[in-house]
């Protein structure tokens, strides 16, 4: 967290987790904590998951949480296009999701773009 603060990220008022101080508080943990022993030591905890996957109605049940809120940390199409235009790279490689379509649209805008096939990403060095 200190690195984030040094980079100018400001957090709302908060406290670092202390065992036994859970009552009446909202605790925020990374997704990996869902299966960790720490979660099991917090009595009567209600749990929520924040992810773009929460648009799927079965997410709460599948993940074993009480609620799921749809909020994605991924860029959307317009964000990806804007990023390329701002960075102005010589080459663009697209992966995951609609990689072919995004590369095609970038080429139509004049960028040297291509979609990587599965496995090619590991050979980039």
LUMROVEX-666721 format. One record per residue: x, y, z of N, C-alpha, C, O in turn; residue number from 1. Coordinates in pm, 1 decimal, m for minus. Atoms other than C-alpha are relative to their C-alpha. Layout:
BEGIN
(pt (X,Y,Z),(X,Y,Z),(X,Y,Z),(X,Y,Z),NUM)
...
REM end
This chain:
BEGIN
(pt (81.8,m118.0,0.0),(0.0,0.0,0.0),(87.1,125.7,0.0),(49.3,227.8,m57.3),1)
(pt (m88.3,m114.8,m5.1),(288.1,232.9,67.3),(42.9,43.1,m140.4),(49.5,162.4,m169.9),2)
(pt (m39.5,m32.2,137.0),(399.3,210.7,m296.2),(m112.5,74.8,m71.9),(m86.9,172.7,m142.1),3)
(pt (112.6,m69.9,61.1),(50.2,309.9,m412.0),(m4.9,144.9,48.4),(m23.6,236.9,m31.3),4)
(pt (5.4,m134.9,m55.5),(56.4,609.2,m179.8),(114.4,86.5,m54.0),(95.6,205.1,m81.0),5)
(pt (m112.3,m73.8,56.9),(401.4,709.9,m306.4),(m26.8,39.9,m144.6),(26.8,139.7,m192.8),6)
(pt (34.3,m28.7,139.8),(257.4,700.7,m659.9),(m119.8,94.4,m11.1),(m167.4,122.1,m121.2),7)
(pt (107.3,m98.9,2.4),(m18.2,943.3,m559.0),(m139.7,m54.7,20.5),(m236.0,21.8,14.8),8)
(pt (132.3,57.1,m24.2),(m305.1,701.7,m490.7),(m39.9,29.8,143.7),(34.6,0.4,237.3),9)
(pt (49.2,m34.1,m133.2),(m511.3,823.7,m197.3),(m112.3,m95.8,37.6),(m208.1,m112.8,m37.8),10)
(pt (100.6,93.0,m48.3),(m712.2,572.8,4.4),(m91.8,71.3,97.9),(m48.7,163.3,167.3),11)
(pt (89.2,m57.5,m101.7),(m1019.4,660.1,210.2),(47.4,m44.2,138.4),(131.4,m133.5,149.3),12)
(pt (m41.0,40.1,m135.1),(m983.1,636.5,587.7),(m14.6,m150.8,16.6),(m116.2,m208.9,m21.7),13)
(pt (0.3,145.5,m14.4),(m896.2,277.6,675.9),(94.0,m39.2,113.3),(171.7,41.5,164.2),14)
(pt (m89.3,56.5,m99.6),(m723.4,54.5,926.1),(48.9,m133.9,m50.8),(m23.7,m204.2,m121.0),15)
(pt (m54.9,131.1,32.1),(m499.7,m245.6,877.4),(m69.8,m103.1,88.9),(m95.9,m76.4,206.2),16)
(pt (72.7,105.1,m71.6),(m672.1,m570.5,982.7),(69.7,m40.8,128.9),(189.9,m67.0,131.0),17)
(pt (m45.3,49.9,m129.6),(m635.2,m665.8,1348.3),(m100.2,m105.9,44.8),(m220.0,m78.1,52.0),18)
(pt (88.6,107.8,m44.5),(m777.4,m999.3,1467.4),(m83.5,45.0,118.7),(m32.7,106.2,212.7),19)
(pt (90.2,m34.1,m109.5),(m1079.5,m951.4,1689.9),(m71.2,132.9,m17.6),(m158.0,165.8,63.2),20)
(pt (62.9,m130.4,22.7),(m1180.6,m610.6,1547.4),(m94.6,m2.0,m120.1),(m112.5,100.5,m186.0),21)
(pt (81.8,13.2,119.1),(m1417.7,m740.8,1279.0),(m139.3,60.5,12.6),(m193.6,110.7,m85.8),22)
(pt (139.2,m41.1,m18.1),(m1753.6,m643.2,1427.1),(m23.9,142.1,m50.0),(49.0,235.3,m15.9),23)
(pt (38.6,m131.6,49.2),(m1919.0,m355.8,1247.1),(91.8,58.1,m104.9),(83.2,177.5,m133.9),24)
(pt (m96.1,m49.3,98.9),(m1645.2,m326.9,986.6),(m14.5,m74.5,m131.9),(m65.5,m186.5,m137.5),25)
(pt (m10.4,62.9,130.6),(m1603.7,m399.9,620.4),(146.8,m34.1,m20.2),(233.5,53.1,m14.3),26)
(pt (m136.7,44.4,23.7),(m1293.5,m605.7,552.7),(15.7,m26.8,m148.6),(m68.0,m93.4,m209.5),27)
(pt (m24.5,18.5,143.3),(m1147.2,m599.9,203.3),(125.1,m85.3,m15.4),(232.2,m51.2,34.8),28)
(pt (m109.1,93.5,22.8),(m929.0,m890.5,94.4),(11.6,m28.6,m149.3),(m84.9,m9.9,m223.5),29)
(pt (m12.8,42.8,140.1),(m789.0,m1006.6,m239.2),(m79.5,m128.2,m22.3),(m109.7,m199.3,73.4),30)
(pt (80.9,118.9,29.1),(m983.8,m1284.2,m416.3),(57.1,m129.4,56.4),(m19.8,m219.7,89.2),31)
(pt (m60.2,124.2,m47.5),(m736.4,m1550.0,m299.9),(m39.5,m32.4,143.4),(m26.8,m147.5,185.1),32)
(pt (35.3,22.3,m140.8),(m857.9,m1508.9,59.6),(m125.5,m85.4,13.5),(m153.3,m136.1,122.2),33)
(pt (122.8,79.5,m6.5),(m1182.7,m1690.8,m28.4),(26.3,m139.4,56.0),(m58.3,m195.6,125.6),34)
(pt (m30.2,136.6,m43.6),(m1011.7,m2021.5,41.6),(101.8,m3.4,113.7),(149.0,m110.9,150.7),35)
(pt (m105.4,m5.5,m101.8),(m771.3,m1908.0,310.7),(m57.0,m21.3,140.0),(m175.1,1.8,165.8),36)
(pt (39.5,25.9,m138.5),(m781.7,m1999.0,676.7),(m43.7,127.4,71.9),(m127.1,121.0,162.3),37)
(pt (36.0,m125.5,m66.1),(m807.2,m1631.1,776.6),(m150.9,23.5,m7.3),(m212.5,64.6,91.1),38)
(pt (144.0,m21.7,15.8),(m1160.5,m1611.7,638.2),(m78.5,m89.5,96.2),(m180.8,m47.4,150.2),39)
(pt (69.8,92.8,m88.2),(m1262.2,m1915.1,843.8),(6.0,43.7,146.1),(m76.8,0.8,226.5),40)
(pt (m13.6,m45.0,m138.7),(m1147.4,m1742.9,1163.6),(m84.9,122.4,31.5),(m88.8,167.3,146.1),41)
(pt (85.1,m117.1,m22.8),(m1385.3,m1449.1,1117.7),(m143.6,m49.5,18.1),(m206.7,m90.2,m79.4),42)
(pt (133.5,55.3,m24.8),(m1714.6,m1551.2,1282.0),(m111.8,82.6,m64.3),(m107.3,205.6,m66.1),43)
(pt (120.5,m64.0,56.3),(m2045.5,m1474.3,1109.8),(30.3,102.5,m107.8),(m40.7,202.3,m119.4),44)
(pt (m34.2,m96.4,104.2),(m1879.2,m1297.5,820.6),(m90.4,m17.6,m120.6),(m111.2,m129.6,m167.2),45)
(pt (69.2,m0.2,128.6),(m2092.2,m1205.6,521.2),(106.2,35.3,m103.8),(190.4,121.9,m80.0),46)
(pt (m103.9,m21.8,99.5),(m1886.0,m1214.5,204.7),(m59.4,48.9,m131.1),(m171.9,14.1,m167.2),47)
(pt (39.8,m50.3,131.6),(m1908.2,m1034.7,m128.0),(120.3,m9.3,m92.0),(235.0,m8.9,m47.3),48)
(pt (m105.0,9.2,101.8),(m1710.7,m1061.3,m449.2),(m25.5,109.9,m101.5),(m138.0,125.3,m149.0),49)
(pt (13.0,m108.3,97.3),(m1646.9,m766.9,m681.7),(80.9,m38.8,m122.7),(203.1,m51.7,m115.9),50)
(pt (m65.2,44.8,121.7),(m1570.0,m869.1,m1039.1),(m93.8,19.8,m118.0),(m215.7,22.4,m101.3),51)
(pt (80.8,m4.5,121.1),(m1688.6,m831.2,m1395.2),(m76.7,m129.1,m20.8),(m180.4,m129.6,m87.1),52)
(pt (69.2,128.9,11.8),(m1784.7,m1199.6,m1371.5),(m134.2,0.7,71.9),(m216.5,m87.8,48.6),53)
(pt (124.3,m4.7,m75.9),(m2066.8,m1097.8,m1138.2),(m121.3,31.8,m86.7),(m234.0,24.7,m37.6),54)
(pt (116.6,m18.1,87.3),(m2285.9,m1013.3,m1438.3),(m70.4,m133.6,m22.5),(m187.7,m136.1,m59.8),55)
(pt (58.7,133.3,8.3),(m2345.1,m1390.1,m1447.0),(m76.1,m25.9,129.5),(m18.2,m19.5,237.9),56)
(pt (84.5,16.2,m118.4),(m2634.5,m1461.3,m1209.7),(48.1,m109.3,94.4),(15.6,m104.0,213.0),57)
(pt (m44.4,109.5,m84.5),(m2467.1,m1777.7,m1076.8),(131.7,22.8,71.8),(181.1,m67.1,139.9),58)
(pt (m132.4,m25.9,m57.8),(m2145.4,m1610.8,m961.2),(2.9,m17.6,151.5),(93.4,m82.6,204.1),59)
(pt (0.8,10.6,m147.0),(m2239.4,m1583.1,m592.7),(0.6,m144.9,44.1),(78.6,m183.4,131.1),60)
(pt (8.0,142.0,m36.0),(m2333.1,m1950.2,m572.2),(127.4,m73.9,m37.2),(179.4,m153.4,41.1),61)
(pt (m120.0,69.1,47.6),(m2035.2,m2066.1,m778.3),(121.1,29.8,87.7),(203.7,m58.4,111.3),62)
(pt (m115.3,m39.0,m80.7),(m1787.6,m1874.1,m561.7),(m21.9,m19.0,150.0),(71.4,m4.5,229.0),63)
(pt (27.8,20.8,m141.4),(m1958.8,m1946.0,m231.9),(1.6,128.3,80.7),(48.9,129.2,194.3),64)
(pt (6.9,m127.7,m70.4),(m2015.0,m1581.2,m137.8),(m145.9,40.6,16.1),(m233.6,m13.8,m50.9),65)
(pt (136.7,m43.4,m25.5),(m2323.4,m1402.1,m7.7),(m53.2,93.1,m107.9),(m173.3,94.9,m135.2),66)
(pt (41.9,m93.5,105.4),(m2330.0,m1138.6,m282.0),(116.0,21.2,m97.3),(232.9,5.2,m62.2),67)
(pt (m102.5,m30.9,99.6),(m2146.8,m1050.4,m600.9),(m41.9,128.5,m71.9),(m157.4,143.9,m111.6),68)
(pt (26.7,m129.2,62.4),(m2120.9,m702.2,m750.9),(79.7,11.8,m129.2),(201.2,m7.9,m129.0),69)
(pt (m71.5,m8.5,128.1),(m2037.0,m649.8,m1119.1),(78.3,130.7,m14.5),(21.1,237.4,m36.4),70)
(pt (m89.6,m112.4,23.4),(m1739.3,m417.9,m1144.4),(127.8,m58.5,m56.8),(196.8,m134.4,11.2),71)
(pt (m115.2,59.2,65.9),(m1464.1,m501.6,m1389.5),(121.4,90.9,9.4),(109.4,213.4,7.4),72)
(pt (m124.1,m76.6,2.3),(m1102.0,m395.5,m1372.1),(65.5,m8.1,m137.3),(181.5,29.7,m153.9),73)
(pt (m52.2,12.1,134.9),(m1059.0,m465.2,m1742.2),(m40.8,120.2,m84.1),(m144.7,181.8,m60.2),74)
(pt (32.3,m108.3,92.1),(m1050.0,m204.4,m2016.3),(m104.3,m47.8,m100.1),(m104.3,m164.3,m139.8),75)
(pt (95.4,35.8,104.1),(m1338.1,m198.0,m2260.9),(57.6,38.0,m137.0),(169.4,88.7,m146.1),76)
(pt (m45.8,m24.1,136.6),(m1310.8,m160.5,m2638.9),(50.0,144.1,m18.5),(160.4,166.5,m68.1),77)
(pt (m37.7,m140.9,17.6),(m1304.9,220.1,m2635.1),(127.5,33.8,77.5),(210.9,110.3,29.0),78)
(pt (m120.9,m22.9,m79.8),(m1041.1,220.8,m2358.9),(123.8,m56.4,m69.8),(229.5,6.6,m69.6),79)
(pt (m113.4,61.7,69.5),(m817.0,m15.9,m2557.7),(41.3,82.7,m121.4),(160.3,103.9,m144.7),80)
(pt (m29.7,m84.9,116.8),(m842.8,197.9,m2872.3),(68.0,128.6,46.6),(168.8,170.0,m10.6),81)
(pt (m57.6,m124.9,m51.4),(m772.1,514.2,m2670.7),(142.0,m22.0,50.5),(228.2,63.9,32.2),82)
(pt (m133.6,30.7,m50.4),(m471.5,347.4,m2506.7),(100.3,m8.5,m114.5),(208.8,49.1,m106.6),83)
(pt (m90.1,12.2,115.4),(m316.7,255.9,m2841.6),(25.3,137.5,m60.2),(139.2,169.9,m93.9),84)
(pt (m18.1,m132.9,58.6),(m376.7,606.8,m2974.1),(86.3,89.1,88.0),(160.5,173.1,37.0),85)
(pt (m80.9,m82.4,m91.3),(m217.9,761.4,m2666.2),(145.9,m44.9,2.9),(236.7,38.2,3.0),86)
(pt (m135.5,54.2,m8.9),(85.8,531.2,m2652.2),(73.4,6.8,m133.7),(194.8,26.4,m137.2),87)
(pt (m54.5,m5.9,135.7),(140.3,527.8,m3031.0),(112.7,m102.0,m22.7),(223.0,m64.9,m62.8),88)
(pt (m103.9,102.0,16.1),(328.9,196.0,m3044.0),(29.8,m29.6,m146.4),(m51.7,m0.4,m233.9),89)
(pt (m34.3,41.2,136.1),(508.8,67.7,m3352.9),(m75.2,m126.8,m38.6),(m112.5,m144.9,m154.4),90)
(pt (72.6,125.1,22.9),(339.1,m271.9,m3316.5),(m96.2,m23.7,114.8),(m69.5,14.8,228.6),91)
(pt (97.7,35.3,m102.1),(32.5,m394.8,m3130.5),(m31.4,m148.1,m15.3),(m63.9,m194.2,m124.7),92)
(pt (37.0,140.9,m1.8),(m26.2,m758.2,m3034.1),(m120.6,m13.5,90.9),(m116.3,29.9,206.0),93)
(pt (119.6,17.4,m81.3),(m372.1,m847.6,m2910.8),(m11.8,m145.2,42.8),(24.1,m236.4,m31.7),94)
(pt (19.5,134.4,m55.5),(m453.9,m1147.6,m2691.9),(m132.1,m2.9,76.2),(m181.1,101.2,120.0),95)
(pt (115.0,23.2,m86.2),(m758.3,m1292.4,m2513.8),(m126.0,67.4,m54.4),(m119.0,173.2,m117.0),96)
(pt (128.0,m58.4,37.8),(m1122.8,m1226.7,m2582.4),(m16.0,13.5,m150.5),(m4.0,m84.6,m223.8),97)
(pt (23.5,m28.3,141.2),(m1188.8,m1065.5,m2919.4),(127.9,53.3,m65.1),(128.2,160.3,m126.1),98)
(pt (m131.6,m42.9,48.1),(m821.7,m1045.4,m3018.4),(1.3,24.0,m151.2),(56.9,123.7,m197.3),99)
(pt (2.0,m15.1,146.7),(m882.7,m1096.0,m3393.0),(m74.0,127.0,m40.6),(m26.4,203.0,m124.9),100)
(pt (82.3,m116.0,34.5),(m1154.2,m830.6,m3408.4),(68.7,131.2,38.5),(65.3,228.5,m36.9),101)
(pt (m68.9,m121.2,m43.7),(m954.8,m576.6,m3209.0),(118.5,30.4,m90.6),(138.9,145.5,m129.2),102)
(pt (m113.6,m20.7,90.3),(m644.3,m627.9,m3424.5),(m48.4,52.0,m135.5),(11.6,143.4,m192.2),103)
(pt (56.7,m46.0,127.2),(m856.9,m587.7,m3738.4),(m41.3,147.8,8.5),(m8.9,226.8,m80.3),104)
(pt (44.8,m139.0,m15.4),(m1013.2,m264.8,m3609.6),(118.3,95.5,12.9),(114.6,206.4,m40.3),105)
(pt (m119.7,m84.2,m11.5),(m671.1,m127.3,m3515.3),(67.8,16.2,m135.8),(113.5,125.6,m168.9),106)
(pt (m58.2,m10.3,134.7),(m537.8,m207.5,m3864.5),(m80.9,96.8,m85.8),(m23.8,175.0,m161.9),107)
(pt (85.5,m93.0,74.6),(m836.5,m22.7,m4013.1),(26.1,145.4,40.0),(m0.1,237.2,m37.6),108)
(pt (m35.1,m134.6,m47.9),(m724.7,277.3,m3805.8),(145.1,35.0,m29.6),(192.6,141.9,8.7),109)
(pt (m136.1,m29.2,42.2),(m372.6,251.1,m3945.9),(110.6,m55.2,87.6),(227.4,m23.3,65.2),110)
(pt (m101.1,54.8,m90.4),(m193.2,60.3,m3669.9),(48.4,m135.7,m49.4),(m28.1,m211.4,m109.2),111)
(pt (m58.3,129.5,31.1),(39.0,m235.3,m3725.7),(m38.8,m94.5,113.7),(31.4,m104.0,214.3),112)
(pt (54.1,83.0,m107.2),(m166.2,m482.4,m3521.9),(m28.4,m140.6,m50.0),(m69.0,m161.8,m164.3),113)
(pt (37.1,137.8,31.8),(m208.7,m857.3,m3513.1),(m33.7,m73.5,127.9),(18.7,m44.2,235.3),114)
(pt (41.3,81.9,m112.9),(m372.9,m1109.2,m3287.2),(94.9,m117.2,13.6),(128.6,m182.8,m84.9),115)
(pt (m83.9,116.2,m25.9),(m151.7,m1368.5,m3126.3),(m88.2,m122.0,20.6),(m194.6,m113.2,81.9),116)
(pt (71.3,125.2,m20.3),(m267.1,m1727.7,m3136.2),(38.6,m57.0,135.3),(139.0,m16.7,194.0),117)
(pt (m27.1,63.9,m127.3),(m278.6,m1939.1,m2825.7),(141.6,m57.8,1.0),(180.4,m130.2,m90.8),118)
(pt (m137.1,49.1,m12.4),(76.3,m2013.7,m2708.6),(105.4,95.5,m51.5),(218.5,93.0,m2.9),119)
(pt (m99.7,m92.4,54.4),(248.6,m1741.9,m2911.1),(44.0,102.9,102.6),(159.1,146.6,101.5),120)
(pt (m29.0,m100.8,m99.0),(233.0,m1500.0,m2622.8),(119.6,m39.1,85.4),(194.5,48.4,128.8),121)
(pt (m109.9,45.0,m83.1),(482.1,m1710.4,m2429.5),(134.9,13.1,m66.9),(237.8,9.4,0.6),122)
(pt (m126.1,m8.2,73.0),(745.0,m1673.6,m2702.5),(45.6,143.4,m23.3),(149.3,165.4,m85.8),123)
(pt (m39.3,m139.6,19.1),(754.3,m1292.7,m2695.8),(110.9,36.8,97.7),(90.8,30.3,219.0),124)
(pt (m108.7,m46.9,m86.2),(1087.4,m1171.6,m2561.5),(83.8,101.0,m75.8),(181.1,153.5,m21.7),125)
REM end
